[in-house]
Amino acid sequence: MFHDLDPRSPTPLYAQIAARVRVAVAAGDLNEGDALPSVRQLSRTLRVNPATVVQAYRDLETEGFVEMRHGAGTFVRAVPGPVRDEERARHAAEIARRALVDAARLGLPADELIAALRSLVDEGATTSTASES
């Protein structure tokens, strides 16, 4: 979940950590009651200052994604469907934004990118339809 953090990104590391947890919750990879790594464990794994992890966890707690229990750890809270859907939509928009930036670097207009996406979606729909037969 935390394997591709970028210390050179303009987005602070604590925000990158929090974003990864939000996406994991929205995707259903983390569920209510699941424990997050301890601050010490995650800071050691990521080789970041423990205060960075604490800030990420505090932000997530403020947003209602996790609950920090003194002496017990940090646990995923029940996240209402609309909040989960909003996070998924936000992440989808970010994926689309990155794809548009990459396409622009290659000189591809947006309509060509959209056509490529449609083609992939249709290909996937054909594949799943064929496998259901």
N, C-alpha and C positions, 0 to 999 in steps of 0.2 A: 504494500500500500504506500510506503514511503520511499520506494527505491529510486525515484527520479527527481528528487528535490534539486533545485538549481541555486547554489549560493550566489551566482552572478546575476540572477534575475532581479529586476527592479522590485519584484514582489518579495516582501520580507519572508524569511524562513518560517516564522511562526504562522504567517498567513497561508503559506504553502502547506504546512502540516495540517492546519485547520481545514483547508479546502479538501485535502485528501480524505479526511474523516467524514466531512459532509457528503462527498461523493459516494463513499463506501456505504453510508447510511441510506442515501437516496437510492442506491443500486440494490440495497438489500444484502450487501456483503457483511454489514454489521447490523445486528438486531438488538432490540431492547434487552438490557441486562448484560450484554457482552462487555468484557473488561478491555480497556485500552492498555497498552504497555505502560508500565510505571514511568514517571518522569525520568528517574535515574536510568532506567533501562533504555528508553527511547533516545535520551540525550547521548548515551554512550554509543548506541547503534548508529545514530546519525552523525555522531561527532559534532554535536552542537552544545551550546551552553544550556544547562538545565532550565534557566530562566526563559529560554526560547520556547521550550516545550510547555512550561507553566503558562506562558502567555497564550499559546495556542489552545490549551485546555480551558483556560479562563474564558477566552472568547467563545469557544464552543458551549461552555456552560451558560454564558449570558444569552446565547442564541437558542438555548433549550435543547441542544443536541446531546449533551452529556451531563452527568451529575458527578461532582467530585466529592468523595466521602473521605474525610480526614482519617488517615491511618489504614484505609481499606483500598483506595484506588479511585480510578475514574471509569465510569460505566456509561454505556449508551442508554439514553432515555427513550421512552416511547415518543416517536416523532409523528405528529398528525399527518395524515395523507396529503393535505394541501401544502404543508411545509415541504414534505418530501417531493411532491410534484414540482414545486417552485424551484427547489434545488436542482432537480433533473433538468428543468427548462433552462435554468441559468447555465448549467454545464453544457447543454446542447448548444446554446448560443455561443459559448466560448469555443467549442469545437468548430463551429461554423466560422467564427471570426478568424481562428488560426488557419482554417482551410482557405479562406478568402485572401489572407495575407500571403500564404504560400503560393496560391495561384497567381496573385499579382506579381510576385517576384519572378515567376516564370513567363509573365506576359499573357496569361490566360484571362480572358474576360469572365465575369461572373456567370454569364449564361452558359459558357462551356463547362464550367465547374458544376453547375446545376444539372446540365445534361449528363455529365459523367456520374453524378450521384444518382440520378434517376435510373440510369442504365444499371448501376450496381444494385439498386433496390429492386428493379425488375428482375434482374438475374437471380437475386436472393429469393424473390417471390416465386420464380419459376422453379428454383431448386427445392424450396420447401413444399411447393405444390406437387412436384414430381415424387418427393419422398413420402408424401402422405398417401399417394395412390396405391 
